[in-house]
């Protein structure tokens, strides 16, 4: 597997140095404000308003801007003004690399095309289920909500990989699982590496560092994320006329050889690429 972000691609091809990439990323961090941060900077809302909205986002499938309007914290005109200002000031990594002197415009165009060709076989632009899967709309919705919650709740940048049918669930640092029952039966699993477990913990606990947290607390945060996603899946399924029940999440520590897919089940694997050598995967273990 060779899924990469553009900056990583350039470094590995020796087109730019890692130091130049870090300087470009730092420039992006200074320049690019998230929607909530931009609204605060423009005086439309306060930081406590953002905290309230983020908390509400855990139980509602709404973009932050739409939720802020629903909560009466932003008007539609203010939201549109914020989005326009955000887009007009956004700095892409290629543009940042030009500003730090690592690339010129012609090189950026050339290497972007090379990057797209290199990544075409690995990265999925949409949610595609492999093969003929029963209740496919439910599982597409579950994957879509997972991606949304990774962005909204965990504030993580990622690239979704192409899905596949797995015969073995690969090992990882930990797996959090939750069972669905009712009109459909399946097990929802999120597999994470140690670094991503810490990233999730920081987001759930709202802490800058989780170095002093116990392993139990860190595991609980991953299970809480699974609980948030699956709660939203059940609510959305109900709107689709499908009854789904959930049990409390559990932690699985897979052996080094991985976990075989049990008979009578289909395992759909959705790689979630976050960079920096970390590994995250969504697995839907569906009873046939």
N, C-alpha and C positions, 0 to 999 in steps of 0.2 A: 504494500500500500504506500502510495506516494502523494497523499493529499497534503497540500502546502498552502500557506498564505503567500501573498505576492512578495512581501518583504523577505520571507524565508526562502522563497524561490530564488530571489536575486542574490542573497547571501551564498546559497549553496552553489550557484553558478559562478561565484566570484565576480559578479557584476558590481556589487556594492559591498562595503565592509560591514561587519556587525556593528561597529561603532557608529557608522553613518546611519544605519537603520535605527539604532537606539536614539540617536539625536533626532531623527525624523519622527519617531514615535513620541518622543518627549514634546516636540513641537505640536504634533496632533493633539496631545493631551491638554496642552495649554490653550489651543485654539478651539477645539470642538467641544461644545457644551451639549449635554443631553437636553431633551425637551424641557424637563422639569427645571434644570439648572438655568436654561435660557429664560424661562418664564419668571424665575426668581430674579435673575439679573435685570429683567425688564420691568420689575416692580409689580408684576401682575399677581403673584402669589408669594407665600412664605415657605421656608424650609419645613415647618411643621405641617403645612398643607401637603407637601410632597410625601412626607412620612405617612400621613393618613391615607393618601391615595395609593401608595405602594402596598400598604397593608390590605386595603380593599381589593387590590388587584389579585390577591391570592385566591379570591373566591369569585371573581368575575372575569369573563373572557372579553375584556375591553382594553384597547390601547390607553396609555396614560392620559393622553389629551382628551379622549372621549369620556374617560372616567372623571377627569377634573371638571368637565362641563356638567356631567350628570350630578356631581356632588355640589354644584353651584359655586365652584372655586374659580372657574374661568368662563368667559363668554366665548361664543363661536368666533367673533371677530378677534378677540385676544389670542385664541388658539391659532387661527390662521396667520395672524401677525407674527406669533412666535415661531411657527413652522417655516414661514417665509424667511425670517431672519436667520434661523438655524441653517436652512439650505444655502442661503447666500454667503454664509461665513464658514461652511464646512470645508475642511481641508483633507483631501484624500492622501493616502500614503505616498503615491507616486508624486503628487504635487509637493508634498513635504520633502521628499528626497531631492527634488529639483531645488527647493529653497535652501537645503543644507549643502548643495553643490555636489551631490553624489550622482545625479543624472542630468541630462538635458532633455528638452521636449521630444526630439527625434528618438532618442534612446527609450524614453518612456513609452511612446507609441509602439516601437518595435518589440520591447520586452513584454508589454501587456499582451500583445498578440501571441507571443511565444508561450506565455503563461497560460492563456486560455486553451491553447492546443494541448499543452502538457497536462492540464487538469481535467479536460473534457471526459476522459474515461472514468474518472474517480468520483466527481462531485455531481450531486443531483440538484437540479434547479427546482424540482417539485417533489411531491410525495408519491412515489410509485411503489405499489405493492408487487412483489415478485409472484408471478403465477396467479392462478384462480383461487382466491381466498374468500370463504364465506363471510358475510357481514363486513365486506371490505370498507364500506362507508364509515362504520364504527371505528375500524382500526386506523383508517386515514385520519379521522378526527382525533384519535388518541395521539398519533404522532404529531399532528399539527399543533395540538395543545401543549405537548411536551416542548416543542421548539419555541413556542410563544413564551412559556413559563421560564425556559432557560434564559431568554432575553429579558423578560420583564421582571422576574423575581430574582434570578441569579446575576443579572446584568453581565452576562458572559457573551463574548464574541465567539462564534463557531461557524463551521461549514458542515452541512449535512452530507454524509457520504451516501453512495448508492446502497439500497437495501438488498438483502439476499436471504435465502432460506438456509438456516444453520442446522447442522446435525449435532454440533457440540456448542454449548455456551462457553465461550472463552473465559479463562480465569482473569481475575483482576484483583485489586486490593480489597474491594468489598462490593457486594451487590445488595441493593435494597429491593424488596419485592412486595407486591400487593396482589391479592387474588380478587378476580371478578367472578360473580355468579349471577344467576337470573336468566335472562333471555340468551345470554352468551356466557361462556365459561373460558377464562383465560387467566394467565398470570402475567402481570406487568412488572418488568425488571429494569432497573437502572444500575449499570455497572460503572464504577469509577476507580481511577487510580488514586494513590494517596494524596497527590497534590491537588487534585480536583475535589477530593473530600474536604480538604481545608478551604478551598475556594467557596464551596457550597456552604460550609459552616460560617464563614465570614458574612456571606449574604444573608443567611437565615438569622444569625445572631446579631447582625448589624454591628460587627466588631472589625476593627482594623487588623487585629491579630488574634489567632486562636491557639497560639503555641502552648498556653497553659491549660487548655481545656483537656478533659479526659477523653480517652478513646470512645467511651460510651456516649458522651455528649456529641462528639464528632459524627458518630454513626447515627445518632438520633436526628441530626440535622438533615442527613441524606434521606432518612425515612420520612421526615417531615416534608421534604420536597416532593417525594413520591406521593405522600398523602394529599398535598396541594394539587398536584397534577390529576391524580385519579379522582379526587372530589369534583374537579371541573369536568372530567370525562363523564362521570355519572350524571351530572347536571345536564350536560349537553346531550347525552344519550336519551335522557328523559324527554327533552324537547323533540327528539327524533322518533319518539314512540317506542323506545327500547328500554326495558327495565334492567338495570345493572346494580348489583349490590357489591359492597367492598368489605373486606376484613381488615383488621389492623395490619400495618406493614411489618415485615420481618427482615432481619439481616441474614444474608447468606455469605459464608466464606468458602468460595469454591476451591477445590483442589487444584494443584498446578496443571493437571491434565485437562481441566475444564469439567463441565457437567454435561453428560449425555442428555439429549432431548428424549423425554420419555415416549414410549409407544403411544400412538393415538393422539399425538400433538404435532403441531407445526410451529417452528420457532422462526420468527421474522426478526432479522438483525438490522438495526439502523445505526451505523457508526456516526459519532458526533465528534468532529475534529476541532480541537481547541488550540492546537499548537503547543510548543514547548515540551514535546515528548509525552504529554499527558494523554490518557486514554479514557474515553467515555462512550458508552454504548446503551442504546435502548433495545430491549428484547421483548417482543410480544410472544408469549408461549400460549398458543391458542389450541383449545381442545377441538379435535376434528368432529 
